[in-house]
Every structure is written in C-alpha cells, then in structure tokens.
Amino acid sequence: SALYPQNRQLSPRLRVFLDWASRIFAEADL
C-alpha cells in the first residue's frame, strides 16, 4: 500500500493502524 512508508522499523501499533487505515481508504475508494 502507498500508505506504508519504506521504513520497516514501525511499531506494532503503528503497523496495525496503517493496515486499518489502508482498508478504510480502499473501501472508501479514494
């Protein structure tokens, strides 16, 4: 997903948030 930064050193919480956000944006078709 384009929402994910290239930096792999994300905290688990941030990773979960980004995964959720990417799903929301995908469903919103933005």
N, C-alpha and C positions, 0 to 999 in steps of 0.2 A: 504493500500500500504506500502511496505517496506521503501519507501522514507520518510514516515511520522515518525518523532521522537515521542517517547512516551510522550514527554512534550506537554500538551494541551494548554499551555499559549503562543501560537503563535499569532503573529499579523495578522489581517485580510489579509494584503498584502502578507505576507509570506505564509499564508494558500492558497491564490489564486495561488501564484507562484508554490507551491508544487503540487497543483491539476493540474495545466497546465503541469508541468514537468512530472508528473506521466502519463498523457495522451500521451505526446510526446514519452516517453520511451516505453509505451505499443504499440504505433503504429509502433515504430522502431523495436519492437520485440527483445529488447536487454536483 
